[in-house]
Amino acid sequence: MHEEHAFTWISLIPGLNHAPNHVVMAALVALMLLITTFIARGQLLSVMKMTDGGLVPESRLTFRNFFEIVAEKLYALTESVIGHHDAPIYFPVIGTLFVFIFTSNLIGLIPGFLPPTDNLNTTIGLGVFVFVYYNYAGFRAHGLGYLKHFLGPMLWLAPLMLIIELASHVFRPLSLGLRLRGNIMGDHVVLGVFSGLVPYALPVVFYGLGLFVAFIQAFVFCLMTMVYISLSTAHDH
């Protein structure tokens, strides 16, 4: 799915000027997150050597504090949706999805950079990953008994329920990918238009809106992932 876009800084880098923008930007986001994670981990190991064992948070915002805030709030939501017992199992994947999608959305607010989530290849890829993962979680929790979920509660309704359930599950990754891509693309276009028309003051409002959209879309994507995992692992199948 090739798309024509305006100028990007990536196009100035030799060897990358003909590479798909969404692939390069996704790799850049992943690299940024790896570096940030190592910095946060280094800060955590440093404060753990203190007399209080790092239990008292620092007064200023650090990488460690930032990740602790994000992880704490997201874990509480995961626990409320998936349950106290299963939350520790699935939180690492959900947390990784949130941070990757949120950072990918945010990078589009920097002039000269396009968010990887502006491309269907990225968003559909994320949707397919979620599809594979929550079905894996279902088989992990129930074994082959997970397939009963697709047949419904009554045997005579099984053929109809199978068609309905398969259609429902097939459209889940599509809905996740299309929703994410559509909102991020729309926000990026609006920001670009108003920045071109009124380059001073007014774009600040749309940057604030872009920040809000970046967070909400990452939140909604991960919330739906939690719901799908919860449905596939529920013990009433």
C-alpha positions in Angstrom: 0.0 0.0 0.0 2.1 2.9 -1.2 1.1 6.4 -0.4 2.5 9.8 -1.5 3.3 12.3 1.3 4.9 15.6 1.7 8.6 16.2 2.6 10.0 14.0 5.4 13.4 14.2 7.1 13.9 10.5 6.4 14.0 11.2 2.6 17.3 13.1 3.2 19.1 10.1 4.7 21.1 8.2 2.0 19.9 4.6 1.6 16.5 5.4 3.2 15.1 7.9 0.8 13.4 5.1 -1.2 12.5 2.9 1.8 8.8 2.7 2.9 8.4 5.6 5.4 6.2 3.6 7.8 8.8 0.8 8.1 11.6 3.3 8.8 9.5 5.3 11.3 8.3 2.1 13.1 12.0 1.0 13.4 12.9 4.5 14.7 10.1 4.4 17.3 11.2 0.9 18.4 14.8 2.1 18.7 13.7 5.2 20.7 11.7 3.0 23.1 14.6 0.6 23.6 17.0 3.5 24.5 14.4 5.1 26.8 13.8 1.7 28.5 17.5 1.2 29.1 17.7 4.7 30.6 14.7 4.1 32.8 16.1 0.7 33.9 19.5 2.3 34.7 17.8 5.0 36.9 15.8 2.3 38.6 18.9 0.2 39.4 20.6 3.3 40.7 17.8 4.3 43.1 17.5 0.8 44.4 21.0 1.1 45.8 19.9 4.0 48.0 19.1 3.6 51.7 15.3 3.6 51.1 15.6 1.0 48.2 14.0 3.4 45.8 10.6 3.2 47.4 10.3 7.0 47.7 9.8 8.5 44.2 11.9 11.4 43.1 10.4 14.9 43.3 11.1 15.6 39.7 9.8 13.8 36.6 12.3 11.2 35.4 12.2 8.4 32.9 11.6 6.0 35.8 8.8 8.1 37.2 7.1 8.5 33.8 7.2 4.7 33.1 6.0 4.0 36.6 3.0 6.3 36.2 2.1 4.8 32.8 2.6 1.2 34.0 0.6 1.7 37.2 -2.5 3.3 35.5 -2.5 0.8 32.6 -2.0 -2.2 34.9 -5.0 -1.0 37.0 -7.1 -0.9 33.9 -5.9 -4.3 32.7 -6.7 -5.8 36.1 -10.2 -4.4 36.0 -10.9 -5.7 32.5 -9.1 -9.0 32.4 -9.1 -9.9 36.1 -6.6 -10.0 39.0 -5.4 -13.5 38.1 -4.7 -13.0 34.4 -3.6 -9.4 34.4 0.1 -10.2 35.2 0.2 -12.6 32.3 -1.1 -10.3 29.6 0.0 -6.9 30.8 3.5 -6.9 29.3 2.0 -7.3 25.8 -0.7 -4.7 26.4 1.8 -2.3 27.9 4.1 -2.7 25.0 1.3 -2.1 22.5 0.2 1.1 24.3 3.7 2.6 24.5 4.5 1.7 20.9 1.2 3.1 19.5 1.2 6.2 21.6 4.8 7.0 20.7 4.1 6.3 17.0 1.1 8.7 17.1 3.1 11.4 18.9 6.0 11.4 16.5 3.6 12.6 13.8 3.3 15.9 15.7 6.9 16.7 14.9 7.2 18.6 11.5 8.9 16.5 8.9 8.0 13.2 10.5 5.0 10.9 9.6 3.6 8.6 12.2 3.9 4.9 11.3 0.3 4.5 12.4 -0.7 6.8 9.4 -0.2 3.7 7.2 -2.5 0.8 6.8 0.3 -1.7 6.7 1.3 -0.8 10.2 -2.2 -0.6 11.7 -3.5 -3.7 10.1 -0.3 -5.5 11.1 -1.0 -4.4 14.7 -4.6 -5.6 14.4 -3.5 -9.0 13.0 -1.0 -9.4 15.9 -3.8 -8.8 18.4 -6.0 -11.3 16.5 -3.4 -14.0 16.7 -2.5 -13.2 20.3 -6.0 -13.2 21.8 -6.8 -16.5 20.0 -3.5 -17.9 21.3 -4.6 -16.8 24.8 -7.9 -18.6 24.3 -6.2 -21.8 23.4 -3.7 -21.4 26.2 -6.5 -21.0 28.8 -8.9 -23.7 27.4 -7.0 -25.9 25.1 -9.1 -27.3 22.2 -12.2 -26.5 24.3 -11.7 -22.9 23.1 -13.2 -24.0 19.8 -16.6 -24.5 21.5 -16.8 -20.7 21.8 -17.4 -20.5 18.0 -20.3 -23.0 18.1 -22.6 -21.3 20.6 -24.5 -22.9 23.5 -26.9 -25.1 21.5 -25.8 -27.8 19.1 -28.6 -27.2 16.5 -27.4 -23.5 16.2 -23.8 -24.5 15.8 -23.6 -24.0 11.9 -25.1 -20.5 12.1 -23.1 -19.5 15.2 -19.9 -20.7 13.5 -20.5 -18.3 10.5 -21.4 -15.4 12.8 -18.5 -15.9 15.1 -15.9 -16.4 12.3 -17.2 -13.2 10.6 -17.0 -11.3 13.9 -13.4 -12.4 14.6 -12.2 -11.7 11.1 -13.5 -8.1 11.3 -11.9 -7.4 14.6 -8.3 -6.8 13.3 -9.8 -4.8 10.4 -11.8 -2.6 12.7 -8.8 -2.1 15.0 -6.5 -1.2 12.1 -8.9 1.0 10.2 -10.0 3.0 13.3 -6.5 3.7 14.3 -5.3 4.6 10.9 -8.3 6.8 10.1 -8.1 8.9 13.2 -4.3 9.4 13.1 -4.4 10.2 9.4 -7.3 12.7 9.9 -5.6 14.4 12.8 -2.3 14.7 10.8 -4.1 16.2 7.8 -6.0 18.7 9.9 -2.8 19.8 11.7 -1.0 20.1 8.4 -3.7 22.2 6.8 -4.1 24.7 9.6 -0.3 24.9 10.1 0.0 25.9 6.5 -2.9 28.4 6.6 -2.1 30.1 9.9 1.5 29.2 11.0 1.4 31.2 14.2 -0.6 30.6 17.5 -3.5 28.7 16.0 -1.6 25.4 15.4 -0.9 25.2 19.1 -4.5 24.4 19.6 -4.3 21.6 17.1 -1.1 20.3 18.6 -3.0 20.0 21.9 -5.8 18.2 20.0 -3.2 15.9 18.3 -1.8 15.0 21.7 -5.2 14.1 23.0 -6.0 12.0 19.8 -2.6 10.2 20.1 -3.4 9.2 23.6 -7.1 8.3 23.1 -6.4 6.1 20.0 -3.6 4.2 21.8 -5.9 3.8 24.8 -8.9 2.6 22.7 -6.7 0.1 20.8 -5.4 -1.4 24.0 -8.8 -1.4 25.7 -10.3 -3.4 22.9 -7.3 -5.8 23.1 -8.0 -6.3 26.8 -11.7 -7.0 26.0 -10.8 -9.5 23.3 -8.4 -11.3 25.6 -11.0 -11.3 28.4 -13.6 -12.8 26.1 -11.2 -15.5 24.8 -10.0 -16.5 28.3 -13.3 -16.3 30.2 -14.1 -19.5 32.0 -17.7 -19.7 30.9 -16.9 -21.0 27.4 
